[in-house]
């Protein structure tokens, strides 16, 4: 949040026209937050704190100029620039209380969204994924996780804390949204995520949370061992490409690897829009027409290494997983160091090592096929390829 943040609360009575909405985000000094006590529009507080030449940024979204706002006298103001925006907020003769709806805004992921009222807008903002954040211990910014932005949803009641380390018990999603838009919050671990089938997973830290969210991607994840999301296996994306994104109805055009990486990290990748183009290691263009084309190309990327190919059939890259690895798995890296992986999270994290393709595993490696719960031993990379070819 910008250092220019000016904390203020805008109290106002019921506004019945011009598409204006309102909701309660009162901060009362008790452990259990109770909703609908005092009506405060905290969205406008955040709007004042971060503007640019293009628009007003609030968390992961930008309301682009020109835009309309409404004051406490029900007068609509048209704003075309950053200077006009700040002039209105410093005018002492009225108080700006809200945007005018419906409101179109741009998500940092590269697509536009329309909010029909303040609650729609606040709900979207509350679900903004923390940008450029690396988990440190149990410190992780809290955000709404539900079927609008993930294949998981938070289980309530939920425990969070404020910047002042005040512990808050949140009884439901509505209260979480109200509180999250009013001030920065942090998850208190452990917390529980539920998938679409009602299965529950206890999340013990931020790293595991990131891993679980990434498993929502609806296809094999692109290769990141080159330090970016430019590659898919041993092939390079020929941007721009179009993909599906969970929570967005229309195909999204992705201009570069940075934008693709943001979508994948959030677990919101919902499949490629065919056809799209890849560049092979020799710079030749290959047109991809189907999921079958993708798998065939990846199976041809033998230089990616045994462990990389082994992961393709697991929940890291395929939901539902074709098989589960029976740990531990031992390997030797390019420098002769022994590596011991005791769970899927550890092995998946190792992908970030740029030399991961050179890790050589100790065979046999045991897997359990999810189709029939049969445990089999893999004796070589050829056995791994055979398992992948048999995956549905």
Short mmCIF file of the C-alpha atoms (twelve columns), coordinates in Angstrom:
data_MODEL
# 
_entry.id   MODEL 
# 
loop_
_atom_site.group_PDB 
_atom_site.id 
_atom_site.type_symbol 
_atom_site.label_atom_id 
_atom_site.label_alt_id 
_atom_site.label_comp_id 
_atom_site.label_asym_id 
_atom_site.label_seq_id 
_atom_site.Cartn_x 
_atom_site.Cartn_y 
_atom_site.Cartn_z 
_atom_site.pdbx_PDB_model_num 
ATOM 1   C CA . UNK A 1   0.000   0.000   0.000   1 
ATOM 2   C CA . UNK A 2   1.299   3.460   -0.913  1 
ATOM 3   C CA . UNK A 3   3.046   5.601   1.667   1 
ATOM 4   C CA . UNK A 4   0.661   8.372   0.605   1 
ATOM 5   C CA . UNK A 5   -2.257  6.584   2.242   1 
ATOM 6   C CA . UNK A 6   -4.538  9.035   4.029   1 
ATOM 7   C CA . UNK A 7   -6.732  7.210   6.492   1 
ATOM 8   C CA . UNK A 8   -10.236 8.550   6.637   1 
ATOM 9   C CA . UNK A 9   -13.721 7.167   7.041   1 
ATOM 10  C CA . UNK A 10  -16.693 8.425   5.088   1 
ATOM 11  C CA . UNK A 11  -19.913 8.127   7.054   1 
ATOM 12  C CA . UNK A 12  -23.022 8.673   4.989   1 
ATOM 13  C CA . UNK A 13  -26.719 7.959   4.972   1 
ATOM 14  C CA . UNK A 14  -28.530 5.682   2.585   1 
ATOM 15  C CA . UNK A 15  -28.071 6.715   -1.053  1 
ATOM 16  C CA . UNK A 16  -30.854 5.404   -3.224  1 
ATOM 17  C CA . UNK A 17  -29.974 6.541   -6.748  1 
ATOM 18  C CA . UNK A 18  -27.235 6.374   -9.420  1 
ATOM 19  C CA . UNK A 19  -26.301 2.775   -8.698  1 
ATOM 20  C CA . UNK A 20  -24.569 3.610   -5.425  1 
ATOM 21  C CA . UNK A 21  -24.238 0.824   -2.864  1 
ATOM 22  C CA . UNK A 22  -22.766 0.586   0.603   1 
ATOM 23  C CA . UNK A 23  -21.843 -1.884  3.284   1 
ATOM 24  C CA . UNK A 24  -20.535 -2.129  6.807   1 
ATOM 25  C CA . UNK A 25  -16.836 -2.521  7.605   1 
ATOM 26  C CA . UNK A 26  -16.838 -1.281  11.182  1 
ATOM 27  C CA . UNK A 27  -13.896 -2.189  13.386  1 
ATOM 28  C CA . UNK A 28  -15.131 -3.034  16.842  1 
ATOM 29  C CA . UNK A 29  -12.704 -4.033  19.540  1 
ATOM 30  C CA . UNK A 30  -13.870 -7.582  20.173  1 
ATOM 31  C CA . UNK A 31  -12.587 -10.893 18.896  1 
ATOM 32  C CA . UNK A 32  -15.634 -11.881 16.835  1 
ATOM 33  C CA . UNK A 33  -16.409 -9.326  14.118  1 
ATOM 34  C CA . UNK A 34  -20.112 -8.501  13.834  1 
ATOM 35  C CA . UNK A 35  -21.370 -7.137  10.517  1 
ATOM 36  C CA . UNK A 36  -23.765 -4.297  9.737   1 
ATOM 37  C CA . UNK A 37  -22.957 -2.081  12.702  1 
ATOM 38  C CA . UNK A 38  -21.649 1.100   11.072  1 
ATOM 39  C CA . UNK A 39  -21.756 1.864   7.343   1 
ATOM 40  C CA . UNK A 40  -18.349 2.935   6.003   1 
ATOM 41  C CA . UNK A 41  -17.107 3.004   2.407   1 
ATOM 42  C CA . UNK A 42  -13.514 1.851   2.814   1 
ATOM 43  C CA . UNK A 43  -13.129 1.278   -0.914  1 
ATOM 44  C CA . UNK A 44  -12.886 5.041   -1.398  1 
ATOM 45  C CA . UNK A 45  -10.199 5.212   1.275   1 
ATOM 46  C CA . UNK A 46  -8.051  2.875   -0.792  1 
ATOM 47  C CA . UNK A 47  -8.932  4.756   -3.973  1 
ATOM 48  C CA . UNK A 48  -7.396  7.965   -2.611  1 
ATOM 49  C CA . UNK A 49  -4.115  6.290   -1.755  1 
ATOM 50  C CA . UNK A 50  -2.866  5.158   -5.159  1 
ATOM 51  C CA . UNK A 51  -3.588  6.973   -8.416  1 
ATOM 52  C CA . UNK A 52  -1.714  7.254   -11.691 1 
ATOM 53  C CA . UNK A 53  -2.085  8.817   -15.109 1 
ATOM 54  C CA . UNK A 54  -4.187  5.851   -16.264 1 
ATOM 55  C CA . UNK A 55  -6.574  5.522   -13.345 1 
ATOM 56  C CA . UNK A 56  -7.180  4.647   -9.710  1 
ATOM 57  C CA . UNK A 57  -5.487  1.476   -8.473  1 
ATOM 58  C CA . UNK A 58  -7.112  -0.477  -5.666  1 
ATOM 59  C CA . UNK A 59  -5.251  -3.672  -4.802  1 
ATOM 60  C CA . UNK A 60  -5.034  -5.707  -8.045  1 
ATOM 61  C CA . UNK A 61  -7.466  -3.622  -10.105 1 
ATOM 62  C CA . UNK A 62  -7.362  -0.235  -11.805 1 
ATOM 63  C CA . UNK A 63  -10.453 1.869   -12.413 1 
ATOM 64  C CA . UNK A 64  -9.488  3.626   -15.630 1 
ATOM 65  C CA . UNK A 65  -10.104 7.267   -16.466 1 
ATOM 66  C CA . UNK A 66  -12.587 8.608   -17.410 1 
ATOM 67  C CA . UNK A 67  -14.764 7.517   -14.483 1 
ATOM 68  C CA . UNK A 68  -17.696 8.770   -12.431 1 
ATOM 69  C CA . UNK A 69  -18.079 9.222   -8.683  1 
ATOM 70  C CA . UNK A 70  -20.904 10.457  -6.482  1 
ATOM 71  C CA . UNK A 71  -20.809 12.739  -3.450  1 
ATOM 72  C CA . UNK A 72  -22.813 12.873  -0.224  1 
ATOM 73  C CA . UNK A 73  -25.360 15.185  -1.888  1 
ATOM 74  C CA . UNK A 74  -26.082 12.661  -4.658  1 
ATOM 75  C CA . UNK A 75  -24.252 14.747  -7.260  1 
ATOM 76  C CA . UNK A 76  -22.333 12.826  -9.919  1 
ATOM 77  C CA . UNK A 77  -18.851 14.041  -10.877 1 
ATOM 78  C CA . UNK A 78  -17.022 13.105  -14.088 1 
ATOM 79  C CA . UNK A 79  -13.272 12.572  -13.712 1 
ATOM 80  C CA . UNK A 80  -10.883 12.458  -16.667 1 
ATOM 81  C CA . UNK A 81  -7.471  12.672  -15.014 1 
ATOM 82  C CA . UNK A 82  -5.452  12.120  -11.856 1 
ATOM 83  C CA . UNK A 83  -5.458  15.850  -11.071 1 
ATOM 84  C CA . UNK A 84  -9.245  16.043  -11.328 1 
ATOM 85  C CA . UNK A 85  -9.557  13.053  -9.019  1 
ATOM 86  C CA . UNK A 86  -7.413  14.623  -6.292  1 
ATOM 87  C CA . UNK A 87  -9.103  18.010  -6.702  1 
ATOM 88  C CA . UNK A 88  -12.476 16.474  -5.980  1 
ATOM 89  C CA . UNK A 89  -11.229 14.710  -2.863  1 
ATOM 90  C CA . UNK A 90  -9.674  17.885  -1.459  1 
ATOM 91  C CA . UNK A 91  -12.796 19.982  -2.034  1 
ATOM 92  C CA . UNK A 92  -14.241 20.674  1.421   1 
ATOM 93  C CA . UNK A 93  -17.744 21.520  0.181   1 
ATOM 94  C CA . UNK A 94  -18.714 17.883  -0.359  1 
ATOM 95  C CA . UNK A 95  -17.530 14.349  0.318   1 
ATOM 96  C CA . UNK A 96  -16.986 11.733  -2.399  1 
ATOM 97  C CA . UNK A 97  -18.593 8.544   -1.144  1 
ATOM 98  C CA . UNK A 98  -18.517 6.044   -3.994  1 
ATOM 99  C CA . UNK A 99  -18.018 5.224   -7.643  1 
ATOM 100 C CA . UNK A 100 -21.047 5.175   -9.941  1 
ATOM 101 C CA . UNK A 101 -22.091 1.690   -11.010 1 
ATOM 102 C CA . UNK A 102 -21.943 -0.363  -13.153 1 
ATOM 103 C CA . UNK A 103 -18.175 0.104   -12.962 1 
ATOM 104 C CA . UNK A 104 -15.645 -1.359  -15.393 1 
ATOM 105 C CA . UNK A 105 -12.104 -1.910  -14.166 1 
ATOM 106 C CA . UNK A 106 -8.931  -3.636  -15.341 1 
ATOM 107 C CA . UNK A 107 -7.407  -6.559  -13.461 1 
ATOM 108 C CA . UNK A 108 -3.607  -6.666  -13.346 1 
ATOM 109 C CA . UNK A 109 -3.852  -10.107 -14.971 1 
ATOM 110 C CA . UNK A 110 -4.828  -8.389  -18.213 1 
ATOM 111 C CA . UNK A 111 -8.616  -8.439  -18.533 1 
ATOM 112 C CA . UNK A 112 -11.529 -6.132  -17.767 1 
ATOM 113 C CA . UNK A 113 -14.306 -6.858  -15.266 1 
ATOM 114 C CA . UNK A 114 -17.643 -5.121  -14.614 1 
ATOM 115 C CA . UNK A 115 -18.996 -4.650  -11.079 1 
ATOM 116 C CA . UNK A 116 -22.710 -3.918  -10.807 1 
ATOM 117 C CA . UNK A 117 -22.529 -2.480  -7.313  1 
ATOM 118 C CA . UNK A 118 -20.169 -1.709  -4.473  1 
ATOM 119 C CA . UNK A 119 -20.501 -5.197  -3.012  1 
ATOM 120 C CA . UNK A 120 -19.454 -6.816  -6.308  1 
ATOM 121 C CA . UNK A 121 -16.472 -4.485  -6.473  1 
ATOM 122 C CA . UNK A 122 -15.446 -5.030  -2.856  1 
ATOM 123 C CA . UNK A 123 -15.769 -8.808  -3.227  1 
ATOM 124 C CA . UNK A 124 -13.439 -8.771  -6.222  1 
ATOM 125 C CA . UNK A 125 -10.900 -6.523  -4.491  1 
ATOM 126 C CA . UNK A 126 -10.964 -8.718  -1.373  1 
ATOM 127 C CA . UNK A 127 -9.975  -11.672 -3.560  1 
ATOM 128 C CA . UNK A 128 -6.893  -9.961  -4.995  1 
ATOM 129 C CA . UNK A 129 -3.864  -12.229 -4.879  1 
ATOM 130 C CA . UNK A 130 -0.917  -10.586 -3.039  1 
ATOM 131 C CA . UNK A 131 1.440   -9.304  -5.729  1 
ATOM 132 C CA . UNK A 132 5.173   -10.056 -5.663  1 
ATOM 133 C CA . UNK A 133 5.002   -11.551 -2.190  1 
ATOM 134 C CA . UNK A 134 7.283   -14.285 -0.893  1 
ATOM 135 C CA . UNK A 135 6.057   -16.221 2.155   1 
ATOM 136 C CA . UNK A 136 8.159   -15.719 5.281   1 
ATOM 137 C CA . UNK A 137 7.253   -18.142 8.019   1 
ATOM 138 C CA . UNK A 138 3.612   -17.733 8.932   1 
ATOM 139 C CA . UNK A 139 3.252   -14.195 7.562   1 
ATOM 140 C CA . UNK A 140 0.962   -14.227 4.533   1 
ATOM 141 C CA . UNK A 141 -1.509  -11.529 3.391   1 
ATOM 142 C CA . UNK A 142 -5.102  -12.672 3.712   1 
ATOM 143 C CA . UNK A 143 -7.412  -12.644 0.707   1 
ATOM 144 C CA . UNK A 144 -10.739 -14.222 -0.178  1 
ATOM 145 C CA . UNK A 145 -10.446 -17.676 -1.745  1 
ATOM 146 C CA . UNK A 146 -13.643 -19.068 -3.262  1 
ATOM 147 C CA . UNK A 147 -15.019 -20.587 -6.462  1 
ATOM 148 C CA . UNK A 148 -14.731 -17.216 -8.210  1 
ATOM 149 C CA . UNK A 149 -10.928 -17.267 -8.165  1 
ATOM 150 C CA . UNK A 150 -9.899  -20.818 -7.256  1 
ATOM 151 C CA . UNK A 151 -10.865 -24.491 -7.176  1 
ATOM 152 C CA . UNK A 152 -10.681 -24.185 -3.381  1 
ATOM 153 C CA . UNK A 153 -12.616 -22.114 -0.864  1 
ATOM 154 C CA . UNK A 154 -11.789 -21.010 2.650   1 
ATOM 155 C CA . UNK A 155 -13.512 -22.769 5.519   1 
ATOM 156 C CA . UNK A 156 -15.015 -20.505 8.175   1 
ATOM 157 C CA . UNK A 157 -14.699 -19.460 10.923  1 
ATOM 158 C CA . UNK A 158 -11.303 -18.107 9.944   1 
ATOM 159 C CA . UNK A 159 -8.620  -16.528 12.120  1 
ATOM 160 C CA . UNK A 160 -6.665  -13.529 10.837  1 
ATOM 161 C CA . UNK A 161 -4.570  -10.789 12.370  1 
ATOM 162 C CA . UNK A 162 -4.064  -7.090  11.711  1 
ATOM 163 C CA . UNK A 163 -0.872  -5.083  11.255  1 
ATOM 164 C CA . UNK A 164 -1.080  -4.403  14.989  1 
ATOM 165 C CA . UNK A 165 -1.134  -8.187  15.662  1 
ATOM 166 C CA . UNK A 166 -4.727  -8.028  16.826  1 
ATOM 167 C CA . UNK A 167 -6.349  -11.453 16.367  1 
ATOM 168 C CA . UNK A 168 -9.764  -11.464 14.670  1 
ATOM 169 C CA . UNK A 169 -12.155 -14.386 14.348  1 
ATOM 170 C CA . UNK A 170 -14.069 -14.121 11.071  1 
ATOM 171 C CA . UNK A 171 -17.362 -16.074 11.056  1 
ATOM 172 C CA . UNK A 172 -18.150 -16.024 7.320   1 
ATOM 173 C CA . UNK A 173 -17.105 -14.751 3.892   1 
ATOM 174 C CA . UNK A 174 -19.276 -11.637 4.009   1 
ATOM 175 C CA . UNK A 175 -17.588 -10.466 7.192   1 
ATOM 176 C CA . UNK A 176 -14.163 -11.319 5.765   1 
ATOM 177 C CA . UNK A 177 -14.808 -9.142  2.699   1 
ATOM 178 C CA . UNK A 178 -16.028 -6.276  4.860   1 
ATOM 179 C CA . UNK A 179 -12.960 -6.446  7.066   1 
ATOM 180 C CA . UNK A 180 -10.414 -7.123  4.338   1 
ATOM 181 C CA . UNK A 181 -11.291 -4.012  2.321   1 
ATOM 182 C CA . UNK A 182 -10.914 -1.830  5.406   1 
ATOM 183 C CA . UNK A 183 -7.370  -2.785  6.436   1 
ATOM 184 C CA . UNK A 184 -4.528  -5.213  5.643   1 
ATOM 185 C CA . UNK A 185 -5.034  -8.638  7.189   1 
ATOM 186 C CA . UNK A 186 -2.818  -11.714 7.508   1 
ATOM 187 C CA . UNK A 187 -3.800  -15.362 7.625   1 
ATOM 188 C CA . UNK A 188 -3.211  -17.153 10.922  1 
ATOM 189 C CA . UNK A 189 -2.165  -20.730 10.165  1 
ATOM 190 C CA . UNK A 190 -3.307  -23.428 10.210  1 
ATOM 191 C CA . UNK A 191 -6.370  -22.787 8.067   1 
ATOM 192 C CA . UNK A 192 -8.546  -25.138 6.043   1 
ATOM 193 C CA . UNK A 193 -9.343  -25.155 2.317   1 
ATOM 194 C CA . UNK A 194 -12.219 -27.120 0.791   1 
ATOM 195 C CA . UNK A 195 -12.266 -28.345 -2.795  1 
ATOM 196 C CA . UNK A 196 -15.334 -28.542 -5.036  1 
ATOM 197 C CA . UNK A 197 -16.126 -32.030 -3.720  1 
ATOM 198 C CA . UNK A 198 -16.026 -30.959 -0.069  1 
ATOM 199 C CA . UNK A 199 -12.651 -32.542 0.663   1 
ATOM 200 C CA . UNK A 200 -10.710 -30.570 3.259   1 
ATOM 201 C CA . UNK A 201 -6.982  -29.820 3.377   1 
ATOM 202 C CA . UNK A 202 -5.268  -28.258 6.382   1 
ATOM 203 C CA . UNK A 203 -2.813  -25.553 5.287   1 
ATOM 204 C CA . UNK A 204 0.076   -25.046 7.688   1 
ATOM 205 C CA . UNK A 205 2.015   -22.208 6.032   1 
ATOM 206 C CA . UNK A 206 2.201   -19.838 3.077   1 
ATOM 207 C CA . UNK A 207 4.363   -22.117 0.950   1 
ATOM 208 C CA . UNK A 208 1.821   -24.919 1.130   1 
ATOM 209 C CA . UNK A 209 -0.969  -22.442 0.380   1 
ATOM 210 C CA . UNK A 210 0.832   -21.359 -2.806  1 
ATOM 211 C CA . UNK A 211 1.339   -24.969 -3.816  1 
ATOM 212 C CA . UNK A 212 -2.320  -25.890 -3.323  1 
ATOM 213 C CA . UNK A 213 -3.555  -22.880 -5.293  1 
ATOM 214 C CA . UNK A 214 -1.248  -23.743 -8.182  1 
ATOM 215 C CA . UNK A 215 -2.792  -27.222 -8.442  1 
ATOM 216 C CA . UNK A 216 -6.025  -25.586 -9.656  1 
ATOM 217 C CA . UNK A 217 -4.442  -24.951 -13.063 1 
ATOM 218 C CA . UNK A 218 -6.418  -26.947 -15.603 1 
ATOM 219 C CA . UNK A 219 -3.487  -28.360 -17.566 1 
ATOM 220 C CA . UNK A 220 0.202   -29.177 -17.256 1 
ATOM 221 C CA . UNK A 221 2.103   -26.174 -15.957 1 
ATOM 222 C CA . UNK A 222 4.615   -24.487 -18.279 1 
ATOM 223 C CA . UNK A 223 8.291   -24.915 -17.505 1 
ATOM 224 C CA . UNK A 224 9.764   -22.348 -15.101 1 
ATOM 225 C CA . UNK A 225 13.282  -23.730 -14.812 1 
ATOM 226 C CA . UNK A 226 14.530  -20.989 -17.130 1 
ATOM 227 C CA . UNK A 227 13.526  -18.380 -14.574 1 
ATOM 228 C CA . UNK A 228 10.359  -17.336 -16.388 1 
ATOM 229 C CA . UNK A 229 7.125   -18.679 -17.836 1 
ATOM 230 C CA . UNK A 230 8.365   -18.353 -21.416 1 
ATOM 231 C CA . UNK A 231 8.706   -22.087 -21.972 1 
ATOM 232 C CA . UNK A 232 6.405   -25.068 -22.177 1 
ATOM 233 C CA . UNK A 233 8.615   -28.111 -21.770 1 
ATOM 234 C CA . UNK A 234 11.485  -27.557 -24.186 1 
ATOM 235 C CA . UNK A 235 9.337   -25.293 -26.384 1 
ATOM 236 C CA . UNK A 236 8.961   -21.528 -26.160 1 
ATOM 237 C CA . UNK A 237 5.642   -19.706 -26.292 1 
ATOM 238 C CA . UNK A 238 5.090   -17.488 -29.324 1 
ATOM 239 C CA . UNK A 239 3.214   -14.683 -27.565 1 
ATOM 240 C CA . UNK A 240 0.533   -13.421 -27.575 1 
ATOM 241 C CA . UNK A 241 -1.576  -16.463 -26.794 1 
ATOM 242 C CA . UNK A 242 -5.176  -16.840 -25.645 1 
ATOM 243 C CA . UNK A 243 -6.158  -18.852 -22.580 1 
ATOM 244 C CA . UNK A 244 -9.120  -19.452 -20.337 1 
ATOM 245 C CA . UNK A 245 -9.003  -17.913 -16.856 1 
ATOM 246 C CA . UNK A 246 -11.223 -19.089 -14.003 1 
ATOM 247 C CA . UNK A 247 -13.763 -16.467 -13.008 1 
ATOM 248 C CA . UNK A 248 -13.636 -14.790 -16.449 1 
ATOM 249 C CA . UNK A 249 -16.164 -15.638 -19.147 1 
ATOM 250 C CA . UNK A 250 -14.203 -14.560 -22.222 1 
ATOM 251 C CA . UNK A 251 -10.809 -15.801 -23.452 1 
ATOM 252 C CA . UNK A 252 -7.926  -13.729 -22.103 1 
ATOM 253 C CA . UNK A 253 -5.115  -12.591 -24.383 1 
ATOM 254 C CA . UNK A 254 -1.756  -13.030 -22.637 1 
ATOM 255 C CA . UNK A 255 0.941   -10.744 -23.985 1 
ATOM 256 C CA . UNK A 256 4.035   -12.083 -22.236 1 
ATOM 257 C CA . UNK A 257 5.478   -14.629 -19.824 1 
ATOM 258 C CA . UNK A 258 5.105   -12.312 -16.814 1 
ATOM 259 C CA . UNK A 259 1.328   -12.124 -17.226 1 
ATOM 260 C CA . UNK A 260 1.105   -15.866 -17.840 1 
ATOM 261 C CA . UNK A 261 3.156   -16.506 -14.708 1 
ATOM 262 C CA . UNK A 262 0.811   -14.390 -12.580 1 
ATOM 263 C CA . UNK A 263 -2.201  -16.362 -13.784 1 
ATOM 264 C CA . UNK A 264 -0.493  -19.709 -13.196 1 
ATOM 265 C CA . UNK A 265 0.748   -18.764 -9.721  1 
ATOM 266 C CA . UNK A 266 -2.826  -17.997 -8.712  1 
ATOM 267 C CA . UNK A 267 -4.034  -21.337 -10.045 1 
ATOM 268 C CA . UNK A 268 -6.493  -19.622 -12.400 1 
ATOM 269 C CA . UNK A 269 -5.257  -21.127 -15.671 1 
ATOM 270 C CA . UNK A 270 -8.253  -22.794 -17.331 1 
ATOM 271 C CA . UNK A 271 -6.754  -24.206 -20.522 1 
ATOM 272 C CA . UNK A 272 -5.320  -22.986 -23.797 1 
ATOM 273 C CA . UNK A 273 -7.478  -21.586 -26.582 1 
ATOM 274 C CA . UNK A 274 -6.467  -23.500 -29.700 1 
ATOM 275 C CA . UNK A 275 -4.670  -23.039 -31.940 1 
ATOM 276 C CA . UNK A 276 -1.596  -21.392 -30.446 1 
ATOM 277 C CA . UNK A 277 2.029   -21.444 -31.481 1 
ATOM 278 C CA . UNK A 278 5.232   -22.707 -29.903 1 
ATOM 279 C CA . UNK A 279 8.834   -22.363 -31.008 1 
ATOM 280 C CA . UNK A 280 10.958  -25.512 -30.919 1 
ATOM 281 C CA . UNK A 281 14.589  -25.478 -29.690 1 
ATOM 282 C CA . UNK A 282 15.667  -24.612 -33.252 1 
ATOM 283 C CA . UNK A 283 13.298  -21.640 -33.592 1 
ATOM 284 C CA . UNK A 284 10.808  -23.398 -35.857 1 
ATOM 285 C CA . UNK A 285 7.123   -22.589 -35.320 1 
ATOM 286 C CA . UNK A 286 4.801   -25.419 -34.315 1 
ATOM 287 C CA . UNK A 287 1.030   -24.922 -34.321 1 
ATOM 288 C CA . UNK A 288 -0.750  -26.597 -31.401 1 
ATOM 289 C CA . UNK A 289 -4.276  -27.732 -32.204 1 
ATOM 290 C CA . UNK A 290 -5.243  -29.908 -29.216 1 
ATOM 291 C CA . UNK A 291 -4.312  -31.263 -25.784 1 
ATOM 292 C CA . UNK A 292 -3.014  -34.367 -27.541 1 
ATOM 293 C CA . UNK A 293 -0.530  -32.211 -29.465 1 
ATOM 294 C CA . UNK A 294 0.665   -30.759 -26.169 1 
ATOM 295 C CA . UNK A 295 1.298   -34.143 -24.568 1 
ATOM 296 C CA . UNK A 296 3.094   -35.450 -27.652 1 
ATOM 297 C CA . UNK A 297 5.414   -32.448 -27.694 1 
ATOM 298 C CA . UNK A 298 6.181   -32.729 -24.001 1 
ATOM 299 C CA . UNK A 299 6.948   -36.410 -24.292 1 
ATOM 300 C CA . UNK A 300 9.474   -35.462 -26.980 1 
ATOM 301 C CA . UNK A 301 11.316  -33.172 -24.564 1 
ATOM 302 C CA . UNK A 302 13.522  -35.941 -23.225 1 
ATOM 303 C CA . UNK A 303 16.277  -33.559 -22.190 1 
ATOM 304 C CA . UNK A 304 14.038  -32.176 -19.448 1 
ATOM 305 C CA . UNK A 305 15.032  -35.016 -17.174 1 
ATOM 306 C CA . UNK A 306 13.564  -38.016 -15.409 1 
ATOM 307 C CA . UNK A 307 12.110  -36.270 -12.351 1 
ATOM 308 C CA . UNK A 308 10.467  -33.582 -14.458 1 
ATOM 309 C CA . UNK A 309 8.701   -36.208 -16.551 1 
ATOM 310 C CA . UNK A 310 7.784   -38.126 -13.387 1 
ATOM 311 C CA . UNK A 311 5.974   -35.052 -12.042 1 
ATOM 312 C CA . UNK A 312 3.798   -34.717 -15.144 1 
ATOM 313 C CA . UNK A 313 1.472   -37.493 -13.984 1 
ATOM 314 C CA . UNK A 314 1.062   -36.149 -10.439 1 
ATOM 315 C CA . UNK A 315 -1.304  -33.544 -9.008  1 
ATOM 316 C CA . UNK A 316 1.420   -30.948 -9.554  1 
ATOM 317 C CA . UNK A 317 0.546   -30.895 -13.241 1 
ATOM 318 C CA . UNK A 318 -2.612  -32.958 -13.697 1 
ATOM 319 C CA . UNK A 319 -5.939  -32.800 -11.848 1 
ATOM 320 C CA . UNK A 320 -7.020  -35.445 -11.062 1 
ATOM 321 C CA . UNK A 321 -3.593  -37.024 -10.769 1 
ATOM 322 C CA . UNK A 322 -2.819  -40.063 -12.901 1 
ATOM 323 C CA . UNK A 323 -0.682  -41.490 -10.112 1 
ATOM 324 C CA . UNK A 324 0.888   -40.672 -6.759  1 
ATOM 325 C CA . UNK A 325 4.603   -41.003 -6.109  1 
ATOM 326 C CA . UNK A 326 5.527   -43.289 -3.227  1 
ATOM 327 C CA . UNK A 327 8.107   -41.326 -1.243  1 
ATOM 328 C CA . UNK A 328 10.916  -41.044 -0.384  1 
ATOM 329 C CA . UNK A 329 12.600  -40.428 -3.748  1 
ATOM 330 C CA . UNK A 330 16.368  -40.028 -3.886  1 
ATOM 331 C CA . UNK A 331 18.391  -38.314 -6.600  1 
ATOM 332 C CA . UNK A 332 21.830  -36.896 -7.384  1 
ATOM 333 C CA . UNK A 333 22.184  -33.356 -8.743  1 
ATOM 334 C CA . UNK A 334 24.638  -32.102 -11.379 1 
ATOM 335 C CA . UNK A 335 27.317  -31.565 -8.736  1 
ATOM 336 C CA . UNK A 336 27.112  -35.017 -7.194  1 
ATOM 337 C CA . UNK A 337 25.086  -33.910 -4.170  1 
ATOM 338 C CA . UNK A 338 22.504  -36.334 -2.823  1 
ATOM 339 C CA . UNK A 339 18.901  -35.117 -2.717  1 
ATOM 340 C CA . UNK A 340 16.201  -36.763 -0.617  1 
ATOM 341 C CA . UNK A 341 12.563  -35.843 -1.297  1 
ATOM 342 C CA . UNK A 342 10.016  -36.974 1.272   1 
ATOM 343 C CA . UNK A 343 6.841   -35.465 -0.235  1 
ATOM 344 C CA . UNK A 344 5.405   -33.996 -3.418  1 
ATOM 345 C CA . UNK A 345 5.746   -30.425 -2.186  1 
ATOM 346 C CA . UNK A 346 9.516   -30.771 -1.802  1 
ATOM 347 C CA . UNK A 347 9.908   -32.307 -5.249  1 
ATOM 348 C CA . UNK A 348 7.721   -29.645 -6.871  1 
ATOM 349 C CA . UNK A 349 9.666   -26.844 -5.178  1 
ATOM 350 C CA . UNK A 350 12.899  -28.272 -6.621  1 
ATOM 351 C CA . UNK A 351 11.646  -27.334 -10.108 1 
ATOM 352 C CA . UNK A 352 12.753  -23.779 -9.322  1 
ATOM 353 C CA . UNK A 353 16.373  -24.979 -9.452  1 
ATOM 354 C CA . UNK A 354 17.631  -24.156 -12.962 1 
ATOM 355 C CA . UNK A 355 19.636  -27.421 -12.910 1 
ATOM 356 C CA . UNK A 356 16.621  -29.570 -11.999 1 
ATOM 357 C CA . UNK A 357 16.609  -31.239 -15.433 1 
ATOM 358 C CA . UNK A 358 19.996  -32.742 -14.559 1 
ATOM 359 C CA . UNK A 359 18.831  -34.445 -11.354 1 
ATOM 360 C CA . UNK A 360 19.200  -38.196 -11.810 1 
ATOM 361 C CA . UNK A 361 16.887  -40.312 -9.647  1 
ATOM 362 C CA . UNK A 362 17.692  -43.534 -7.869  1 
ATOM 363 C CA . UNK A 363 15.608  -46.285 -9.455  1 
ATOM 364 C CA . UNK A 364 13.355  -48.054 -8.842  1 
ATOM 365 C CA . UNK A 365 10.747  -45.382 -8.123  1 
ATOM 366 C CA . UNK A 366 7.387   -46.613 -6.877  1 
ATOM 367 C CA . UNK A 367 4.092   -45.023 -7.872  1 
ATOM 368 C CA . UNK A 368 0.462   -45.806 -7.061  1 
ATOM 369 C CA . UNK A 369 -1.931  -45.666 -10.004 1 
ATOM 370 C CA . UNK A 370 -5.068  -43.802 -8.993  1 
ATOM 371 C CA . UNK A 371 -7.226  -45.710 -11.482 1 
ATOM 372 C CA . UNK A 372 -6.877  -49.000 -9.594  1 
ATOM 373 C CA . UNK A 373 -4.679  -48.231 -6.533  1 
ATOM 374 C CA . UNK A 374 -2.021  -50.559 -7.945  1 
ATOM 375 C CA . UNK A 375 1.562   -49.868 -6.837  1 
ATOM 376 C CA . UNK A 376 4.165   -50.376 -9.570  1 
ATOM 377 C CA . UNK A 377 7.927   -49.908 -9.790  1 
ATOM 378 C CA . UNK A 378 9.449   -47.687 -12.479 1 
ATOM 379 C CA . UNK A 379 12.916  -48.784 -13.527 1 
ATOM 380 C CA . UNK A 380 13.790  -46.093 -16.090 1 
ATOM 381 C CA . UNK A 381 12.645  -42.986 -17.964 1 
ATOM 382 C CA . UNK A 382 11.021  -45.316 -20.508 1 
ATOM 383 C CA . UNK A 383 8.745   -46.648 -17.774 1 
ATOM 384 C CA . UNK A 384 7.773   -43.069 -16.882 1 
ATOM 385 C CA . UNK A 385 6.881   -42.359 -20.529 1 
ATOM 386 C CA . UNK A 386 4.781   -45.518 -20.628 1 
ATOM 387 C CA . UNK A 387 2.823   -44.443 -17.547 1 
ATOM 388 C CA . UNK A 388 2.181   -40.985 -19.022 1 
ATOM 389 C CA . UNK A 389 0.941   -42.485 -22.275 1 
ATOM 390 C CA . UNK A 390 -1.541  -44.591 -20.304 1 
ATOM 391 C CA . UNK A 391 -2.894  -41.611 -18.354 1 
ATOM 392 C CA . UNK A 392 -6.411  -40.568 -19.305 1 
# 
